[in-house]
Each structure stands twice: as structure tokens, then as C-alpha cells.
């Protein structure tokens, strides 16, 4: 196996494994996972040791058939995925994708069976690589559907770039480049294959360097391009986890004294962060029954007010009516800005009054 083959295997199986958690809960992510999984399987059955072992053990080209069927499954999954993410509110245009793919794969299996389990082999061939006309027809059917899937996926990727946000747009451009490279890769093979079918005397051969370059570009473009949204989601999760951790000392101090403000909601980290922000706000509102809220919105002064008010509450002083005003700026419902401001308050509170935290866990 060449360096390109190993690089493709690493990229494809790495992408498939990274997408496995998301594939369990999302239909479109299952399609994307299937694209990388089946293409990874296709590359396994492209490995020379696997091909040689199966050919010798069965005297049939099972490795080639399996490589082609898994490759077509991968391309079909990718086309279905792109159709879902790019159609927006429009009705699905993909009802024909899988039925057509099944027809194509059935045709290939039937042609394989008619050929006696052979695709490339020619009876009594003297030159290595000779392929029977029936085998070249089989390959033309395979390459046509593969090119169609890659070409349509590239067209949809490119069209979606007009409405996508900047970071996602970069991923779509990379994916489009990958699809173009894939079409060039298979188009080059198909042209030579059909030329040899109708003009065998010309003796055309594939260009190995061009094939490897376009194949690797297709794999890199598709894996990198479709990974950018996943990277964005992962970075958002990391950022939310950091915010949740920074808010914890302030949240613990408030919910320890006012346990009723704890909502007890469960869910993904985004929901838990939103819950924590709301609980902190409710706790600060309750503290206004102990001491008047600060007029300043400076995080340090608000943190100092929380610390001093909690001290008064612990000592049993003050038990009036909440003012109805939550300390802090009015962010007009912008939870991102609210969270960022509360993180500043929480970090300062940890310095001025956060030494007495318990072990409550959200």
C-alpha cells in the first residue's frame, strides 16, 4: 500500500469514529457517518494484501465487487446528507437517491454473477491488466453513478455557500473542491475505460500520479470540509463547559442558601448552562430581600454585594421583600451576553467570597 492509501485510511476511519456519537442521535449525521464508514470499508478492500488473499482463496473478484458496492454506498450517503442540509424548508428531493442506488448496485451484482465472479479478468490474457468488454461495461456503470453522486453533492455544496455563515462557508468550499477532485478522478478512469472499450488498439493507460493526487484531494477536501461544522460544535461545547465551570462557585453559594431556586433540569450542556444562568439570577433576586441591589453594573462591585449579602443572610440579618430588580445590565434577553457578564461576576466572587463552596453538583 502506498502512502496515499494509508493517509486515506487514517483520514476516513478517523472521521467515521469522530462522528459516531453524533450519528446515534441525528439522521443527517448518520448519513455523513455512513459516507466515511463505507468509503473506509471500500479502501480496506482496495488494499493489495486483502485483494490478493480473496482472489487466491475464492478465485473470484469479491474484493473488487465489495470495494465498488461500499464505494457506491458511501457516495450515496454523502449525496443524501448534502441534500438534507442544503434543501432548507423545501420538500425533499432525495426520494429517488436510494432506490436508484439499489438499482445500480443490483445491476453490478448481476453483471458480476454473469461474468462468473470476474470483472477485470480475461480468459487467456497475456498482458497484465487486460479487462474483458463486459468488465468495462460494468466499470462504466459503476463510474457513472459514482460521478453523478459526487457531481451533484459538489453542486449542492457550492449552492449552499451563498447562505451559509462564514466558518461553515469555508467548509463548504473545501467540500466542493473535494467533490470536483473526485469527479476528475473517476472521469479520468471512465474516459480511459470507455476508450479501451471502443478503441482497444489505442492501448491507453491510467495516469497513476493524477489518480492518486485527485483521490487524496477528494478525501482531504471532504473530511476537512465536513469536519468544520463538527469542530465548531466541539469548540462551542468546550466554551460552554468552561462557562459552566466558572459559574459553579457563585451558583453553589446562592443555591446553598436558596435551594428552591434550583430548577432540577437535566439535558445537554447548553441547557445546563442556561439553567445555571437562570438560577444565579433567581438567587441574586432573592438576595435583594437582604440588601438593596447595587446601582453599579461593574462585576467586581456586584460580586462584593453578593458576598456581603450572603454573609448577612447567614447571620440571620434582614429578611425583607425582594426588590424585583435583578442586579446587572439589561441585555434584552441575550443569553450569550448575560452569561459572559455573569462569568466575570463569578470569577471575581471566587476571589472575594467564594472560599466557602460546597459539593453540590448540577
DOFIMI-39277 format. One record per residue (C-alpha): residue in three letters; y, z, x. Coordinates in pm, whole numbers, plus 50000, padded with zeros to 5 digits. Each point is the difference from the previous one (the first is absolute). Layout:
<atoms>
{"Ala"; {Y; Z; X}}
...
</atoms>
This chain:
<atoms>
{"Unk"; {50000; 50000; 50000}}
{"Unk"; {50347; 49914; 50120}}
{"Unk"; {50303; 50227; 50026}}
{"Unk"; {50137; 49837; 49684}}
{"Unk"; {49679; 50087; 49809}}
{"Unk"; {50015; 50363; 50110}}
{"Unk"; {50371; 50025; 49920}}
{"Unk"; {49936; 49858; 49651}}
{"Unk"; {49718; 50247; 49937}}
{"Unk"; {50213; 50298; 50105}}
{"Unk"; {50298; 49892; 49789}}
{"Unk"; {49795; 49920; 49690}}
{"Unk"; {49781; 50309; 49996}}
{"Unk"; {50296; 50219; 50090}}
{"Unk"; {50196; 49857; 49707}}
{"Unk"; {49704; 50043; 49765}}
{"Unk"; {49944; 50363; 50098}}
{"Unk"; {50370; 50090; 49973}}
{"Unk"; {50017; 49856; 49648}}
{"Unk"; {49685; 50167; 49872}}
{"Unk"; {50177; 50313; 49858}}
{"Unk"; {50255; 49790; 49808}}
{"Unk"; {49727; 49765; 49876}}
{"Unk"; {49835; 50283; 49809}}
{"Unk"; {50292; 50037; 49761}}
{"Unk"; {50171; 49660; 49987}}
{"Unk"; {49859; 49668; 49878}}
{"Unk"; {50239; 49791; 50210}}
{"Unk"; {49922; 50208; 50307}}
{"Unk"; {49630; 49944; 49934}}
{"Unk"; {50069; 49628; 50013}}
{"Unk"; {50180; 50036; 50333}}
{"Unk"; {49726; 50225; 50135}}
{"Unk"; {49742; 49743; 49887}}
{"Unk"; {50188; 49725; 50184}}
{"Unk"; {49973; 50185; 50330}}
{"Unk"; {49651; 50140; 49940}}
{"Unk"; {49844; 49664; 49915}}
{"Unk"; {50180; 49823; 50282}}
{"Unk"; {49877; 50272; 50235}}
{"Unk"; {49645; 49937; 49877}}
{"Unk"; {50054; 49628; 50050}}
{"Unk"; {50093; 50060; 50363}}
{"Unk"; {49692; 50217; 50049}}
{"Unk"; {49782; 49706; 49893}}
{"Unk"; {50201; 49777; 50233}}
{"Unk"; {49897; 50203; 50305}}
{"Unk"; {49773; 49796; 50226}}
{"Unk"; {49729; 50271; 50035}}
{"Unk"; {49977; 50038; 49620}}
{"Unk"; {49988; 49623; 49945}}
{"Unk"; {49736; 49949; 50269}}
{"Unk"; {49783; 50286; 49871}}
{"Unk"; {50007; 49886; 49636}}
{"Unk"; {49942; 49635; 50090}}
{"Unk"; {49702; 50091; 50216}}
{"Unk"; {49856; 50251; 49752}}
{"Unk"; {50027; 49784; 49688}}
{"Unk"; {50025; 49641; 50128}}
{"Unk"; {50282; 49965; 49749}}
{"Unk"; {50378; 50020; 50031}}
{"Unk"; {50041; 50320; 49800}}
{"Unk"; {50270; 50125; 50234}}
{"Unk"; {50210; 49691; 49934}}
{"Unk"; {49958; 50018; 49622}}
{"Unk"; {50078; 50373; 49997}}
{"Unk"; {50306; 49943; 50220}}
{"Unk"; {50129; 49735; 49764}}
{"Unk"; {49935; 50193; 49678}}
{"Unk"; {50165; 50316; 50132}}
{"Unk"; {50290; 49796; 50135}}
{"Unk"; {50055; 49842; 49659}}
{"Unk"; {49977; 50343; 49834}}
{"Unk"; {50268; 50124; 50239}}
{"Unk"; {50235; 49708; 49931}}
{"Unk"; {49951; 50037; 49624}}
{"Unk"; {50073; 50375; 50015}}
{"Unk"; {50317; 49928; 50195}}
{"Unk"; {50116; 49737; 49751}}
{"Unk"; {49933; 50238; 49710}}
{"Unk"; {50195; 50275; 50177}}
{"Unk"; {50304; 49783; 50067}}
{"Unk"; {49995; 49874; 49640}}
{"Unk"; {50015; 50358; 49872}}
{"Unk"; {50285; 50119; 50222}}
{"Unk"; {50212; 49688; 49958}}
{"Unk"; {49974; 49925; 49627}}
{"Unk"; {50228; 50285; 49891}}
{"Unk"; {50014; 50026; 49621}}
{"Unk"; {49849; 49656; 49947}}
{"Unk"; {49655; 49957; 49850}}
{"Unk"; {49714; 49975; 50246}}
{"Unk"; {49940; 49657; 50145}}
{"Unk"; {49679; 50108; 50171}}
{"Unk"; {49738; 49977; 49725}}
{"Unk"; {49860; 49688; 50160}}
{"Unk"; {49985; 50131; 50359}}
{"Unk"; {49669; 50185; 49995}}
{"Unk"; {49812; 49760; 49768}}
{"Unk"; {50100; 49710; 50225}}
{"Unk"; {49898; 50194; 50310}}
{"Unk"; {49659; 50074; 49846}}
{"Unk"; {49952; 49632; 49921}}
{"Unk"; {50087; 49901; 50358}}
{"Unk"; {49770; 50264; 50150}}
{"Unk"; {49718; 49897; 49764}}
{"Unk"; {50042; 49637; 50107}}
{"Unk"; {49978; 50102; 50366}}
{"Unk"; {49687; 50208; 49937}}
{"Unk"; {49835; 49711; 49813}}
{"Unk"; {50087; 49753; 50277}}
{"Unk"; {49863; 50247; 50254}}
{"Unk"; {49675; 50024; 49805}}
{"Unk"; {49972; 49621; 49960}}
{"Unk"; {50041; 49964; 50375}}
{"Unk"; {49710; 50240; 50051}}
{"Unk"; {50215; 50280; 50130}}
{"Unk"; {50187; 49776; 50243}}
{"Unk"; {50365; 49903; 50028}}
{"Unk"; {50068; 49873; 50349}}
{"Unk"; {49651; 49902; 50112}}
{"Unk"; {49891; 49636; 50022}}
{"Unk"; {49632; 49906; 50025}}
{"Unk"; {49930; 49864; 50345}}
{"Unk"; {50358; 50050; 50119}}
{"Unk"; {50050; 49940; 50367}}
{"Unk"; {50362; 50110; 50042}}
{"Unk"; {50093; 50364; 49942}}
{"Unk"; {50228; 50056; 49704}}
{"Unk"; {49880; 49700; 49798}}
{"Unk"; {50044; 50057; 49629}}
{"Unk"; {49831; 49808; 49721}}
{"Unk"; {50223; 49822; 49741}}
{"Unk"; {49882; 50244; 49731}}
{"Unk"; {50110; 50285; 50225}}
{"Unk"; {50342; 49844; 50044}}
{"Unk"; {50041; 49973; 49623}}
{"Unk"; {49906; 50367; 49974}}
{"Unk"; {50266; 50086; 50260}}
{"Unk"; {50261; 49789; 49818}}
{"Unk"; {49943; 50199; 49679}}
{"Unk"; {50026; 50327; 50193}}
{"Unk"; {50318; 49901; 50185}}
{"Unk"; {50167; 49862; 49687}}
{"Unk"; {49976; 50326; 49805}}
{"Unk"; {50089; 50208; 50305}}
{"Unk"; {50310; 49789; 50069}}
{"Unk"; {50098; 50011; 49634}}
{"Unk"; {49982; 50383; 49990}}
{"Unk"; {50195; 50037; 50324}}
{"Unk"; {50256; 49737; 49902}}
{"Unk"; {50065; 50150; 49656}}
{"Unk"; {50015; 50352; 50144}}
{"Unk"; {50255; 49881; 50257}}
{"Unk"; {50205; 49831; 49726}}
{"Unk"; {50003; 50321; 49793}}
{"Unk"; {50082; 50216; 50303}}
{"Unk"; {50293; 49771; 50082}}
{"Unk"; {50125; 49995; 49642}}
{"Unk"; {49991; 50380; 49973}}
{"Unk"; {50229; 50037; 50303}}
{"Unk"; {50300; 49902; 49783}}
{"Unk"; {49983; 50322; 49797}}
{"Unk"; {49831; 50243; 50241}}
{"Unk"; {50191; 50279; 50180}}
{"Unk"; {50078; 49936; 50371}}
{"Unk"; {49707; 50189; 50156}}
{"Unk"; {49748; 49850; 49760}}
{"Unk"; {50160; 49658; 50055}}
{"Unk"; {49909; 50018; 50368}}
{"Unk"; {49640; 50067; 49906}}
{"Unk"; {49999; 49708; 49760}}
{"Unk"; {50138; 49767; 50266}}
{"Unk"; {49728; 50109; 50244}}
{"Unk"; {49735; 49955; 49730}}
{"Unk"; {50136; 49653; 49921}}
{"Unk"; {49980; 49904; 50367}}
{"Unk"; {49642; 50129; 50007}}
{"Unk"; {49907; 49788; 49698}}
{"Unk"; {50158; 49689; 50154}}
{"Unk"; {49801; 50061; 50318}}
{"Unk"; {49683; 50038; 49793}}
{"Unk"; {50063; 49670; 49820}}
{"Unk"; {50061; 49826; 50332}}
{"Unk"; {49682; 50153; 50141}}
{"Unk"; {49779; 49879; 49716}}
{"Unk"; {50192; 49673; 49956}}
{"Unk"; {49932; 49911; 50361}}
{"Unk"; {49628; 50070; 49949}}
{"Unk"; {49990; 49811; 49669}}
{"Unk"; {50172; 49688; 50135}}
{"Unk"; {49758; 49976; 50293}}
{"Unk"; {49703; 50072; 49774}}
{"Unk"; {50095; 49727; 49749}}
{"Unk"; {50082; 49756; 50277}}
{"Unk"; {49655; 50051; 50146}}
{"Unk"; {49851; 49959; 49651}}
{"Unk"; {50157; 49657; 49944}}
{"Unk"; {50053; 49888; 50362}}
{"Unk"; {49726; 50170; 50205}}
{"Unk"; {50038; 49739; 50273}}
{"Unk"; {50337; 50147; 50092}}
{"Unk"; {49832; 50322; 50118}}
{"Unk"; {50296; 50231; 49937}}
{"Unk"; {49963; 50364; 50101}}
{"Unk"; {50193; 50312; 49904}}
{"Unk"; {50267; 50142; 50230}}
{"Unk"; {49871; 50348; 50090}}
{"Unk"; {50334; 50131; 50132}}
{"Unk"; {50187; 49886; 49687}}
{"Unk"; {49733; 50148; 49776}}
{"Unk"; {50006; 50338; 50176}}
{"Unk"; {50380; 50015; 50010}}
{"Unk"; {50046; 49922; 49629}}
{"Unk"; {49713; 50229; 49899}}
{"Unk"; {50142; 50296; 50190}}
{"Unk"; {50350; 49930; 49867}}
{"Unk"; {49857; 49997; 49646}}
{"Unk"; {49829; 50337; 50051}}
{"Unk"; {50299; 50163; 50172}}
{"Unk"; {50248; 49865; 49745}}
{"Unk"; {49800; 50109; 49696}}
{"Unk"; {49906; 50345; 50132}}
{"Unk"; {50346; 50079; 50137}}
{"Unk"; {50181; 49852; 49703}}
{"Unk"; {49801; 50183; 49735}}
{"Unk"; {50008; 50321; 50205}}
{"Unk"; {50378; 50034; 49986}}
{"Unk"; {50001; 50125; 49638}}
{"Unk"; {49718; 50241; 50093}}
{"Unk"; {50199; 50114; 50303}}
{"Unk"; {50302; 50051; 49777}}
{"Unk"; {49794; 50207; 49755}}
{"Unk"; {49852; 50203; 50287}}
{"Unk"; {50344; 50068; 50151}}
{"Unk"; {50126; 50108; 49657}}
{"Unk"; {49707; 50238; 49963}}
{"Unk"; {50066; 50146; 50345}}
{"Unk"; {50366; 50045; 49916}}
{"Unk"; {49916; 50170; 49671}}
{"Unk"; {49749; 50229; 50171}}
{"Unk"; {50266; 50102; 50252}}
{"Unk"; {50247; 50073; 49719}}
{"Unk"; {49737; 50203; 49813}}
{"Unk"; {49936; 50205; 50312}}
{"Unk"; {50370; 50061; 50068}}
{"Unk"; {50063; 50112; 49642}}
{"Unk"; {49709; 50242; 49998}}
{"Unk"; {50170; 50316; 50142}}
{"Unk"; {50285; 49977; 49749}}
{"Unk"; {49760; 49921; 49717}}
{"Unk"; {49773; 50294; 50088}}
{"Unk"; {50291; 50243; 50009}}
{"Unk"; {50125; 49892; 49658}}
{"Unk"; {49665; 49972; 49822}}
{"Unk"; {49889; 50335; 50137}}
{"Unk"; {50287; 50169; 49821}}
{"Unk"; {50000; 49763; 49700}}
{"Unk"; {49635; 49897; 49952}}
{"Unk"; {50071; 49853; 49658}}
{"Unk"; {50191; 49709; 50150}}
{"Unk"; {49679; 49866; 50159}}
{"Unk"; {49893; 49703; 49788}}
{"Unk"; {49639; 49994; 50118}}
{"Unk"; {49989; 49620; 50004}}
{"Unk"; {49753; 49816; 50218}}
{"Unk"; {49996; 49641; 50113}}
{"Unk"; {50083; 49777; 50295}}
{"Unk"; {50244; 50111; 50264}}
{"Unk"; {50291; 49824; 49830}}
{"Unk"; {49945; 50205; 49684}}
{"Unk"; {49959; 50322; 50198}}
{"Unk"; {50327; 49938; 50184}}
{"Unk"; {50186; 49932; 49675}}
{"Unk"; {49848; 50316; 49851}}
{"Unk"; {50109; 50205; 50299}}
{"Unk"; {50358; 49876; 49973}}
{"Unk"; {50011; 50090; 49629}}
{"Unk"; {49852; 50345; 50063}}
{"Unk"; {50254; 50073; 50273}}
{"Unk"; {50282; 49895; 49768}}
{"Unk"; {49863; 50225; 49724}}
{"Unk"; {49972; 50287; 50248}}
{"Unk"; {50360; 49957; 50113}}
{"Unk"; {50110; 49987; 49638}}
{"Unk"; {49824; 50332; 49940}}
{"Unk"; {50177; 50148; 50303}}
{"Unk"; {50337; 49936; 49834}}
{"Unk"; {49917; 50298; 49777}}
{"Unk"; {50014; 50215; 50313}}
{"Unk"; {50310; 49862; 50171}}
{"Unk"; {50252; 49727; 49910}}
{"Unk"; {49904; 49664; 50147}}
{"Unk"; {50196; 49886; 50305}}
{"Unk"; {50283; 49758; 49944}}
{"Unk"; {49921; 49824; 50327}}
{"Unk"; {49726; 49739; 50027}}
{"Unk"; {49958; 50047; 50375}}
{"Unk"; {49625; 50056; 50058}}
{"Unk"; {50058; 50295; 50235}}
{"Unk"; {50214; 50187; 49746}}
{"Unk"; {49756; 49929; 49716}}
{"Unk"; {49709; 50123; 50217}}
{"Unk"; {50194; 50317; 50084}}
{"Unk"; {50068; 50055; 49628}}
{"Unk"; {49629; 49962; 49919}}
{"Unk"; {49904; 50247; 50273}}
{"Unk"; {50254; 50261; 49892}}
{"Unk"; {49924; 49955; 49629}}
{"Unk"; {49628; 50044; 50060}}
{"Unk"; {50074; 50321; 50194}}
{"Unk"; {50195; 50131; 49701}}
{"Unk"; {49722; 49895; 49763}}
{"Unk"; {49737; 50178; 50210}}
{"Unk"; {50205; 50318; 50001}}
{"Unk"; {50029; 49987; 49621}}
{"Unk"; {50372; 49930; 49989}}
{"Unk"; {50152; 49771; 49742}}
{"Unk"; {49816; 49850; 49706}}
{"Unk"; {50258; 49807; 49807}}
{"Unk"; {49986; 49668; 49823}}
{"Unk"; {49954; 49682; 50205}}
{"Unk"; {50323; 49804; 50032}}
{"Unk"; {49835; 49675; 49895}}
{"Unk"; {50128; 49829; 50314}}
{"Unk"; {49750; 49904; 50272}}
{"Unk"; {50160; 50032; 50346}}
{"Unk"; {50046; 49673; 50179}}
{"Unk"; {50164; 49660; 49957}}
{"Unk"; {49946; 49788; 49690}}
{"Unk"; {49776; 49716; 50114}}
{"Unk"; {49982; 49845; 49650}}
{"Unk"; {49622; 50021; 49991}}
{"Unk"; {49944; 49840; 50343}}
{"Unk"; {49689; 50190; 50108}}
{"Unk"; {50010; 49855; 50351}}
{"Unk"; {50350; 50136; 50067}}
{"Unk"; {49914; 50328; 49828}}
{"Unk"; {49694; 50041; 50221}}
{"Unk"; {50193; 49917; 50317}}
{"Unk"; {50266; 50261; 49919}}
{"Unk"; {49742; 50266; 49912}}
{"Unk"; {49821; 49933; 50328}}
{"Unk"; {50320; 50090; 50183}}
{"Unk"; {50030; 50317; 49794}}
{"Unk"; {49634; 50087; 50065}}
{"Unk"; {50027; 49948; 50375}}
{"Unk"; {50308; 50225; 50015}}
{"Unk"; {49841; 50259; 49771}}
{"Unk"; {49704; 50024; 50233}}
{"Unk"; {50241; 50109; 50274}}
{"Unk"; {50210; 50244; 49797}}
{"Unk"; {49752; 50147; 49755}}
{"Unk"; {49666; 49830; 50013}}
{"Unk"; {49812; 50243; 50217}}
{"Unk"; {49837; 50165; 49705}}
{"Unk"; {49778; 49725; 49864}}
{"Unk"; {49666; 50052; 49837}}
{"Unk"; {49692; 49786; 49977}}
{"Unk"; {50041; 49827; 49667}}
{"Unk"; {49865; 49648; 50000}}
{"Unk"; {50115; 49731; 49756}}
</atoms>
